[in-house]
Amino acid sequence: MRNALPQLQAIEFPAISRRQLTTLQVNLGYLCNLACLHCHVNAGPMRKELMDGATIDLVIEFLERRGIKTLDLIGGSPEMNPHFRRLVTAARAHGVHVMDRLNPTIVEEPGYEDLPEFFVDNRLELIASLPCYLEDNVDKQRGSGVFQSSMRVLRRLNALGYGQGGELKLNLVYNPLGPSLPPSQVGLEADYKRMLYERHGVIFDHLYVITNMPIQRFGSTLISRGQFDDYMALLRGSYRPENLDNVMCRDLVSVDWQGFVHDCDFNQMLELPLGGGDARVHLSELVAAEFEGRPIRVAGHCFGCTAGQGSSCGGALA
């Protein structure tokens, strides 16, 4: 797999700095029951990297001592970490809002069938990946049978109260199938809601559209196909400076499975340390640290967050 980091570091991006830290994003490991083409984590069923219990304890301590408002759990499939449920229940006991970024098919894997009830009991906000409302497109990107499995799970979540405009939030995530910018989030959400309800009886709260980042599996695919330079030209040509104020790294830090801290999930995948230095910084060093005003490490991939309508873990910025 070819590494896009040298090309990305050669591209200049405007300097930005942090505001108050409100969200802790934690990658619980790269183990996943799927291996999707667009995955910027390069996750899959053969990955062994999982956050251990001692680091989970440190995350819980950090949440409590820093008064973090939101815990954003990512992977891989976060639920495949054996400490997932312990972390969730501890965070909720401290009044932390917990978001779980899942692929719905995990619920149909042996040993995970009771996840929906766990989600309900702990009032998790679910952000489920579904790259298209058409079966062929989803299965092409994620594997045969993934779409129908996702529909079954989403209907089960609906039956438990998710996605109906109340406390149990169910949001979906769209990624383009290739090296292009996503369409309007507002328009695509309307299409998703109409098609999924009419054809499959599925309802949800919101759709988040996220730009594919030219890193890890997707970045190496672009390089191997000779599309990397054209895609970067598209991102840079679509840059909108007004998106800088709302990029997720202003209020968030991302913790990798070993406990090291990065400015965002994408920097984590590129192994770029927290801005302001070249040495890796561990979460244990930051329990009492000041974040506001610290520089954020940037490179060419940051244009993915600021192109067009913008892109973040919460979807479009504009």
Phi, psi and chi 1 to 4 in degrees:
 res  aa     phi    psi   chi1   chi2   chi3   chi4
   1 MET       -  124.4  179.5  176.3  -65.1      -
   2 ARG   -81.5  143.1  -62.7 -177.7   62.8 -175.2
   3 ASN   -95.9  126.6 -172.5   -3.1      -      -
   4 ALA   -87.7   -3.8      -      -      -      -
   5 LEU   -57.6  -45.5 -179.0   57.6      -      -
   6 PRO   -57.4  -41.5  -25.8   35.9      -      -
   7 GLN   -65.6  -39.7  -67.3   97.4  -47.5      -
   8 LEU   -68.5  -39.3  -65.8  171.1      -      -
   9 GLN   -69.7  -20.7  -71.4 -175.9  -50.5      -
  10 ALA   -79.9   -8.4      -      -      -      -
  11 ILE   -98.9  124.6  -60.8  172.0      -      -
  12 GLU   -77.9  147.2  -67.1 -172.7    0.8      -
  13 PHE  -140.6  147.2 -173.1   83.8      -      -
  14 PRO   -57.4  144.2  -24.5   33.7      -      -
  15 ALA   -72.2  137.7      -      -      -      -
  16 ILE  -138.0  161.0   51.5  176.1      -      -
  17 SER  -135.0  169.9   59.2      -      -      -
  18 ARG   -84.2  153.3  -65.8 -166.8  160.8  -80.8
  19 ARG  -104.5 -162.1  -65.0 -172.1  -70.4 -110.1
  20 GLN   -65.0  138.1 -178.3 -179.2    3.2      -
  21 LEU   -77.3  120.4  179.7   65.0      -      -
  22 THR  -120.7  -21.6   60.6      -      -      -
  23 THR  -126.5  131.1  -60.9      -      -      -
  24 LEU  -108.5  115.6 -171.7   69.7      -      -
  25 GLN   -99.2  127.4 -173.9  177.3   74.0      -
  26 VAL  -125.6  122.5  178.5      -      -      -
  27 ASN   -90.1  112.4 -168.9  -47.6      -      -
  28 LEU   -82.3   -2.1  -66.4 -179.4      -      -
  29 GLY   141.2  166.6      -      -      -      -
  30 TYR   -96.8    1.0  -56.2  154.3      -      -
  31 LEU   -68.5  130.7  179.6   62.9      -      -
  32 CYS  -149.5  151.7 -174.2      -      -      -
  33 ASN   -83.5   -4.6   62.2  -45.1      -      -
  34 LEU  -124.5  164.0  -60.1  178.3      -      -
  35 ALA  -136.9   84.1      -      -      -      -
  36 CYS   -83.6  146.0  -55.7      -      -      -
  37 LEU   -61.0  -39.0  177.4   62.4      -      -
  38 HIS   -82.6   -2.7   71.6  -80.8      -      -
  39 CYS   -61.3  119.2 -178.1      -      -      -
  40 HIS   -82.1   -5.1   71.1  -84.9      -      -
  41 VAL   -96.2  -16.8 -179.8      -      -      -
  42 ASN    60.5   37.5 -163.5   26.2      -      -
  43 ALA   -76.4  163.2      -      -      -      -
  44 GLY   176.6  174.5      -      -      -      -
  45 PRO   -66.4  -18.9  -20.4   32.2      -      -
  46 MET   -96.0   -3.9  -56.8  -55.7  -66.7      -
  47 ARG   -72.9  141.5  -60.7  -59.4  -64.6  -96.1
  48 LYS  -108.8  -11.3  -55.2  -62.9 -175.8 -177.2
  49 GLU   -71.5  118.6  -58.0   91.1  -23.9      -
  50 LEU  -141.2  138.1  -72.1  169.0      -      -
  51 MET   -63.3  133.8 -176.9  173.3  -76.0      -
  52 ASP   -89.0  173.0   61.9   22.3      -      -
  53 GLY   -63.4  -36.8      -      -      -      -
  54 ALA   -65.0  -38.7      -      -      -      -
  55 THR   -71.7  -35.4  -51.2      -      -      -
  56 ILE   -58.7  -43.6  -66.6  -72.2      -      -
  57 ASP   -59.5  -40.3  -68.2  -22.0      -      -
  58 LEU   -65.1  -40.9  177.9   59.5      -      -
  59 VAL   -60.2  -44.4  169.4      -      -      -
  60 ILE   -61.6  -43.4  -65.3  170.0      -      -
  61 GLU   -61.9  -43.0  178.4 -172.0    1.1      -
  62 PHE   -62.2  -43.8 -170.0   91.2      -      -
  63 LEU   -57.3  -45.3  -67.5  171.8      -      -
  64 GLU   -69.7  -48.7 -178.4  179.4   10.6      -
  65 ARG   -72.8  -29.9  -67.3 -177.1   59.0  179.7
  66 ARG   -92.8   -7.0  -63.3  -63.2  -54.6 -132.5
  67 GLY    63.8   38.5      -      -      -      -
  68 ILE   -64.2  136.9  -61.8  -63.8      -      -
  69 LYS   -85.0  -35.8  -66.5 -178.7  173.0   61.6
  70 THR  -133.8  132.9  -60.8      -      -      -
  71 LEU  -108.4  120.3  174.1   62.9      -      -
  72 ASP  -110.4  107.9 -175.5   -2.1      -      -
  73 LEU   -96.9  126.6  -62.8  177.9      -      -
  74 ILE  -131.5  173.9   61.5  173.9      -      -
  75 GLY  -152.9 -144.2      -      -      -      -
  76 GLY    38.2 -161.4      -      -      -      -
  77 SER   -98.9  106.9  -70.3      -      -      -
  78 PRO   -54.0  -33.9  -22.4   31.7      -      -
  79 GLU   -67.0  -15.7  -49.8   81.7   11.6      -
  80 MET   -81.4   -9.3  -62.5 -176.5   80.6      -
  81 ASN   -74.2  129.2 -175.4  -63.0      -      -
  82 PRO   -63.8  -14.3   20.3  -31.7      -      -
  83 HIS  -100.7    6.1  -55.5  -75.6      -      -
  84 PHE   -54.4  -50.5  168.9   78.9      -      -
  85 ARG   -69.0  -36.4  -59.4 -170.8 -169.4 -150.0
  86 ARG   -64.1  -41.7  179.6  167.7   69.0   86.5
  87 LEU   -63.6  -44.9  173.9   57.7      -      -
  88 VAL   -61.1  -48.8  167.6      -      -      -
  89 THR   -66.0  -36.1   53.6      -      -      -
  90 ALA   -66.9  -42.8      -      -      -      -
  91 ALA   -62.6  -44.3      -      -      -      -
  92 ARG   -65.6  -33.9  -65.7  -64.7  -64.6  132.2
  93 ALA   -64.1  -26.5      -      -      -      -
  94 HIS   -91.8    7.8  -67.5  -52.6      -      -
  95 GLY    78.4   17.8      -      -      -      -
  96 VAL   -84.7  134.0  178.4      -      -      -
  97 HIS   -74.9  129.1  175.9   68.4      -      -
  98 VAL  -114.4  127.5  179.8      -      -      -
  99 MET  -109.5  134.1  -59.4 -171.0  -59.5      -
 100 ASP  -117.1  120.0 -179.2   32.3      -      -
 101 ARG   -95.6  104.4  -62.6 -179.4 -175.7  -89.4
 102 LEU  -122.7  156.0   76.2  157.7      -      -
 103 ASN   -96.9  128.5   72.1   77.2      -      -
 104 PRO   -56.9  -26.6  -24.4   34.5      -      -
 105 THR   -63.7  -17.9   65.4      -      -      -
 106 ILE   -59.4  -29.8 -173.1   62.6      -      -
 107 VAL   -65.1  -22.7  173.7      -      -      -
 108 GLU   -96.6    6.1  -65.0 -162.3  -29.9      -
 109 GLU   -83.5  144.4  -66.2  -71.9  -19.9      -
 110 PRO   -55.9  132.0  -24.9   34.2      -      -
 111 GLY    94.0   -9.0      -      -      -      -
 112 TYR  -118.9    9.8  -60.0   95.2      -      -
 113 GLU   -64.7  -23.9  -61.2   93.2  -21.1      -
 114 ASP   -93.2    8.7   64.1  -22.5      -      -
 115 LEU   -57.0  -43.2  -84.6  172.1      -      -
 116 PRO   -54.8  -41.7  -29.9   38.0      -      -
 117 GLU   -66.6  -36.4  -72.1   75.1   19.9      -
 118 PHE   -64.1  -41.9  177.1   79.5      -      -
 119 PHE   -57.9  -46.2  -64.5  152.9      -      -
 120 VAL   -63.8  -47.5  171.7      -      -      -
 121 ASP   -57.7  -32.8  -69.6  -16.7      -      -
 122 ASN  -105.2    5.9  -70.5  -83.5      -      -
 123 ARG    54.0   44.6  -64.6  -60.0 -167.8 -103.0
 124 LEU   -72.8  143.4  -92.7   64.3      -      -
 125 GLU   -84.9  126.0  177.1 -178.8   -9.8      -
 126 LEU  -103.2  133.0  -58.5 -179.0      -      -
 127 ILE  -123.1  100.4  -57.1  174.1      -      -
 128 ALA  -101.6  130.6      -      -      -      -
 129 SER   -78.9  129.6   53.5      -      -      -
 130 LEU  -151.6   92.6 -171.4   72.1      -      -
 131 PRO   -69.9   -5.4   23.0  -33.0      -      -
 132 CYS  -165.0  160.1 -171.1      -      -      -
 133 TYR   -93.6    4.4   50.6   73.1      -      -
 134 LEU  -107.4  132.3  -62.7  176.3      -      -
 135 GLU   -59.4  -46.0 -178.0  171.4    0.2      -
 136 ASP   -60.7  -42.0  -71.4  -13.2      -      -
 137 ASN   -65.9  -41.7  -73.9  -16.2      -      -
 138 VAL   -65.3  -47.1  171.7      -      -      -
 139 ASP   -66.7  -30.3  -75.1    2.3      -      -
 140 LYS   -65.1  -38.7  178.2 -179.2  178.1 -178.5
 141 GLN   -85.2  -32.1 -172.6 -179.7   91.7      -
 142 ARG  -118.7  -15.7  -43.2 -157.6   80.2  175.2
 143 GLY   122.9  152.6      -      -      -      -
 144 SER   -60.9  132.6  178.1      -      -      -
 145 GLY    86.8   -6.3      -      -      -      -
 146 VAL   -64.8  -40.1  166.8      -      -      -
 147 PHE   -63.8  -48.9 -176.8   82.5      -      -
 148 GLN   -66.3  -36.0  -73.6  -60.6  -29.1      -
 149 SER   -61.9  -43.0  174.2      -      -      -
 150 SER   -61.8  -41.0  -62.0      -      -      -
 151 MET   -63.8  -41.7  -68.3  -58.9  101.8      -
 152 ARG   -62.1  -43.2  -70.4 -168.4  -63.3  -91.2
 153 VAL   -68.7  -42.7  172.4      -      -      -
 154 LEU   -63.1  -38.5  -67.5  176.2      -      -
 155 ARG   -64.8  -37.0  -74.7 -167.3  -65.1  -93.2
 156 ARG   -64.8  -42.1 -176.6  175.4  165.8 -169.9
 157 LEU   -64.3  -40.0  -68.1  168.9      -      -
 158 ASN   -58.4  -42.3  -72.5  162.9      -      -
 159 ALA   -64.5  -22.9      -      -      -      -
 160 LEU   -91.5    0.2  -68.7  171.3      -      -
 161 GLY   108.7   -1.5      -      -      -      -
 162 TYR   -76.2  144.9  -90.9  100.2      -      -
 163 GLY    77.9   17.8      -      -      -      -
 164 GLN  -111.1   20.1  -58.2 -169.9   36.3      -
 165 GLY    85.2    5.3      -      -      -      -
 166 GLY  -103.1 -148.9      -      -      -      -
 167 GLU   -69.1  -32.3 -179.6 -174.7    4.4      -
 168 LEU   -85.2   94.0  -62.2  175.8      -      -
 169 LYS   -83.9  131.9  -61.0  -62.9 -176.7 -175.3
 170 LEU  -126.9  108.8  173.7   60.9      -      -
 171 ASN  -113.6  148.0  -56.7  -49.1      -      -
 172 LEU  -109.6  158.0  -56.7 -176.0      -      -
 173 VAL  -123.4  131.9  173.6      -      -      -
 174 TYR  -112.6  134.6  163.4   87.8      -      -
 175 ASN  -122.1  140.2  -67.5   85.3      -      -
 176 PRO   -58.5  155.5  -21.7   32.9      -      -
 177 LEU   -77.7  -17.2  -67.4  176.0      -      -
 178 GLY  -150.5 -157.6      -      -      -      -
 179 PRO   -81.0   68.2   29.4  -34.8      -      -
 180 SER  -143.0  159.7   61.1      -      -      -
 181 LEU   -76.5  147.5  -68.5  180.0      -      -
 182 PRO   -69.1  153.4   23.5  -32.1      -      -
 183 PRO   -73.2  179.6   27.9  -33.9      -      -
 184 SER   -54.0  129.1  163.8      -      -      -
 185 GLN   -64.0  -40.8 -179.8  166.9  -74.3      -
 186 VAL   -62.5  -48.8  173.8      -      -      -
 187 GLY   -66.7  -41.5      -      -      -      -
 188 LEU   -68.9  -35.7 -170.7   59.9      -      -
 189 GLU   -59.9  -42.0  178.4  179.3  -70.4      -
 190 ALA   -62.4  -40.8      -      -      -      -
 191 ASP   -64.8  -44.9  -68.8  -19.1      -      -
 192 TYR   -57.5  -48.5  -99.9   70.0      -      -
 193 LYS   -62.8  -41.7  -73.6 -168.5  170.9 -176.1
 194 ARG   -67.2  -48.8 -176.4 -176.9   68.8 -104.7
 195 MET   -69.3  -42.6  -65.1  -68.7  -74.9      -
 196 LEU   -69.4  -34.7  -69.0 -178.3      -      -
 197 TYR   -75.0  -46.3 -179.3   71.5      -      -
 198 GLU   -65.7  -38.4  -69.5  178.5   -5.8      -
 199 ARG   -95.3  -26.8  -63.7 -172.5  176.5 -172.2
 200 HIS  -133.1   -2.5  -53.2  -76.4      -      -
 201 GLY    68.3   27.6      -      -      -      -
 202 VAL  -103.8  136.0  166.4      -      -      -
 203 ILE  -125.5  155.9   57.8  176.4      -      -
 204 PHE  -155.9  171.8   63.0   94.8      -      -
 205 ASP   -85.2  -61.6  -69.2  -65.8      -      -
 206 HIS  -140.3  158.0  -65.1  -68.4      -      -
 207 LEU  -110.1  131.3  176.9   73.3      -      -
 208 TYR  -105.8  125.0  -62.5  155.4      -      -
 209 VAL  -100.6  130.4  -59.1      -      -      -
 210 ILE  -127.8  130.3  -62.3 -179.9      -      -
 211 THR   -70.6  138.1  -59.0      -      -      -
 212 ASN   -69.3  130.1  -74.2  -28.6      -      -
 213 MET   -88.8  137.3  -77.7  -70.4  166.3      -
 214 PRO   -79.4   55.4   31.8  -36.5      -      -
 215 ILE  -136.0  167.4   62.0  177.9      -      -
 216 GLN    46.5 -133.9  -72.0  -73.3   43.3      -
 217 ARG   -59.5  -43.4 -173.6  177.9  -68.3  140.4
 218 PHE   -68.7  -40.9 -175.7   69.0      -      -
 219 GLY   -63.8  -42.2      -      -      -      -
 220 SER   -67.4  -33.5   65.4      -      -      -
 221 THR   -65.0  -42.6  -61.1      -      -      -
 222 LEU   -59.4  -43.9  -69.0  175.1      -      -
 223 ILE   -63.8  -45.8  -67.3  173.3      -      -
 224 SER   -65.7  -27.3   65.6      -      -      -
 225 ARG   -94.8    2.9  -65.6  177.0  178.0  175.9
 226 GLY    70.2   25.6      -      -      -      -
 227 GLN  -108.2   -1.3  -61.4  173.8  -39.3      -
 228 PHE   -61.7  -50.2 -178.2   85.5      -      -
 229 ASP   -63.3  -40.1  -70.1  -20.2      -      -
 230 ASP   -65.9  -38.9  -72.7  -16.3      -      -
 231 TYR   -68.0  -42.2 -172.1   57.5      -      -
 232 MET   -63.5  -36.7  -73.4  -53.1  -52.1      -
 233 ALA   -63.9  -36.7      -      -      -      -
 234 LEU   -64.5  -46.2  170.9   64.6      -      -
 235 LEU   -63.7  -45.0  -64.2 -178.3      -      -
 236 ARG   -68.7  -36.7  -63.2  175.5   72.2  179.1
 237 GLY   -71.5  -18.1      -      -      -      -
 238 SER  -101.5    9.4  -55.2      -      -      -
 239 TYR   -59.7  134.3  170.1   71.7      -      -
 240 ARG  -127.1  111.8  -68.9  177.0   59.1 -178.0
 241 PRO   -61.8  -25.3   19.4  -31.2      -      -
 242 GLU   -66.1  -18.2   58.4  -93.2   33.3      -
 243 ASN   -74.2  -17.3  -71.9  -29.2      -      -
 244 LEU   -58.4  -33.2  -81.7  177.7      -      -
 245 ASP   -71.2  -19.1 -166.9   48.7      -      -
 246 ASN  -115.3    6.7  -64.6  -45.0      -      -
 247 VAL   -64.2  147.9  -70.8      -      -      -
 248 MET   -64.6  -27.5   60.7 -175.6  177.0      -
 249 CYS   -70.0  -10.6   54.6      -      -      -
 250 ARG   -67.8  -29.7  -58.0  -66.8  -62.7  -86.2
 251 ASP  -124.3    6.0  -45.2  -70.0      -      -
 252 LEU  -133.5  148.1  165.4  153.9      -      -
 253 VAL  -125.0  153.5  -68.7      -      -      -
 254 SER  -117.0  128.1 -174.8      -      -      -
 255 VAL  -106.2  129.3 -176.7      -      -      -
 256 ASP   -84.6  177.8   68.7   20.7      -      -
 257 TRP   -66.7  -16.6   66.5  -83.0      -      -
 258 GLN   -96.1   -4.8  -66.1  176.1  -62.0      -
 259 GLY    97.8    3.8      -      -      -      -
 260 PHE   -83.4  147.7  -68.9  100.1      -      -
 261 VAL  -108.8  140.2 -176.5      -      -      -
 262 HIS  -134.3  165.3  -52.4  -96.9      -      -
 263 ASP   -72.1  -24.8  -72.6  -64.8      -      -
 264 CYS  -163.1  172.6   69.7      -      -      -
 265 ASP   -62.4  -36.4 -177.5   33.9      -      -
 266 PHE   -69.9  -41.9  -52.7  123.1      -      -
 267 ASN   -62.5  -35.1  -79.5   11.0      -      -
 268 GLN   -58.7  -44.9 -179.7 -174.5  143.8      -
 269 MET   -68.7  -24.7  -66.5  -53.6  109.4      -
 270 LEU   -90.4    0.3  -69.0  168.7      -      -
 271 GLU    58.6   37.9  -61.1 -177.1   -7.9      -
 272 LEU   -91.3  120.0  -65.2  174.3      -      -
 273 PRO   -64.3  165.1  -18.2   31.0      -      -
 274 LEU   -52.0  137.7 -166.7   69.0      -      -
 275 GLY   -53.5  148.0      -      -      -      -
 276 GLY   103.7   -1.5      -      -      -      -
 277 GLY  -169.4  169.9      -      -      -      -
 278 ASP  -103.2  -12.3  -65.3  -36.3      -      -
 279 ALA   -89.4  147.2      -      -      -      -
 280 ARG   -65.9  142.5  -66.4 -161.5  -59.4  175.4
 281 VAL  -116.6  129.0  180.0      -      -      -
 282 HIS   -94.1  150.8 -162.1  -93.2      -      -
 283 LEU   -56.9  -32.4 -171.5   65.0      -      -
 284 SER   -61.9  -22.2   57.9      -      -      -
 285 GLU   -85.9   -5.9  -55.7  171.7   55.9      -
 286 LEU  -117.7    7.2  -61.7  172.8      -      -
 287 VAL   -58.2  -34.5  174.0      -      -      -
 288 ALA  -115.9   12.6      -      -      -      -
 289 ALA   -78.3  154.7      -      -      -      -
 290 GLU   -90.5  130.6  179.1   59.4   51.6      -
 291 PHE  -104.1  -35.5  -76.8   87.0      -      -
 292 GLU   -59.7  129.5 -167.0  167.2   -6.4      -
 293 GLY    90.3   -9.6      -      -      -      -
 294 ARG   -69.1  142.3  -68.5 -177.6   65.7  150.9
 295 PRO   -68.3  150.9   25.8  -34.0      -      -
 296 ILE  -106.2  131.7  -65.7  169.4      -      -
 297 ARG   -73.5  128.3 -171.6  176.2  -61.5  -85.3
 298 VAL  -125.9  158.6  -65.4      -      -      -
 299 ALA  -159.8 -171.4      -      -      -      -
 300 GLY   -61.1  -30.3      -      -      -      -
 301 HIS   -66.4  -18.6   62.0  -69.6      -      -
 302 CYS   -62.5  -21.1  -60.9      -      -      -
 303 PHE   -63.3  -22.0  -76.3  102.6      -      -
 304 GLY   -65.1  -30.0      -      -      -      -
 305 CYS   -84.0  -17.8  -70.9      -      -      -
 306 THR  -114.6    0.7   53.4      -      -      -
 307 ALA   -78.4  139.6      -      -      -      -
 308 GLY    59.2 -125.0      -      -      -      -
 309 GLN   -76.7   -1.0   63.4 -168.3  -39.4      -
 310 GLY    82.5  162.8      -      -      -      -
 311 SER  -150.6  133.6  177.1      -      -      -
 312 SER  -149.7 -178.7   76.5      -      -      -
 313 CYS   -65.1  -16.5  -74.7      -      -      -
 314 GLY  -103.9   21.5      -      -      -      -
 315 GLY    88.8 -152.7      -      -      -      -
 316 ALA   -63.8  149.3      -      -      -      -
 317 LEU   -96.7  -21.8  -58.0  176.9      -      -
 318 ALA  -127.9      -      -      -      -      -
